[in-house]
Structure formats: structure tokens, C-alpha cells
Amino acid sequence: MYASLRQTFHWLWRHTWPGNLRCGGRLASALPLCFNAALLIVCTPFCSMSHPCLSCGACCASYRVSFYFGESDGVRGGTVPQALVEPVSPFLVAMRGTTSHPVRCVALDGKVGSAVACRIYEQRASTCRGVEPGDERCTTARARHGLPQLTGAERLMPA
């Protein structure tokens, strides 16, 4: 039962953050009011924590970020700004700055391990969306930059 509750709250967290859920427990009308108390209990600890990705950025400075060219906004339905990508094959593009060493995505602002932000977070590629806090790629990237592994609640926070 615990696993299913955890999955339910994780789903709610992913589908309501950052758009509907706000710190302090205020919910938009998209969710039934009965979830308010449960979400407040589960999510309040996260509200007082900053997201681990906001002080990391290691994945953006460790890996080539390549993806299908159709994800760039040069193609109808694409979202990643075309000006920030470069071709790597006939069907793949990569974020500028991630195809050479030292690797650093051109959309990453700030200092890795201190305070960072992605300038295109809402338009980011599927490759970026696939990295979750605490997964294998995250842990490897953090180790490359001398950052500790994520623990407990930090790993539950969706990217």
C-alpha cells in the first residue's frame, strides 16, 4: 500500500508542480479539494527545500545533449530554440557547447555546484527531461564535478 500511495503522490507532484501546487498548500481548482490536506502533508517538506537541480547543473556540464532534430523549433511542433543547437548527424542535433570539451550546455547559466538555471527549461529537449534527480546519469555527473550523491527527499523531487 505504501508504494501505491507514494506513486500516487509522486504522480500528483509531477502533474501539479510548478503550475498548480504552491508552497503553503494553496492548490488551483484543477484538483479536488480532498487532496489538499494530503498534498500539504507530503509536499510541505519539499516546499521548504530548494530543488537539488537549482544548485547543481552537473548533467548540463557532463554529457552531450543530442536529440532528434524534430524537437528543435526549426521544425513544426519543435520547442528547443534552433539557434542553440548544432547538427551532429542527418537526423540528430545537439545543444551547443555539449559536443566539445569541456562540456557545458549553452543554455546553462550560473556556476555548477552552486547556483544554476536553464534558460530554456520549459522548452528543453527530451534528453534533458530524461535525467531525474538521483538517477544513474545524475549521480555520475555529480561525481565528475565533486558533488555528493543526492539523498532521500532530494531524489523524489521531479526534474
Secondary structure, DSSP 4 states (H G I P E B T S, - for coil): -HHHHHHHHHHHHHHHTTTT--TTS---TTS-TTHHHHHHHHHHHHHTSPPGGGG--TGGGTS--EEEGGGBTTSTT--B-GGGEEESSSSEEEETTSSSSS---TTEEEETTTEEEETTGGG--HHHHT--TTSHHHHHHHHHTTPPPP-HHHHHS--
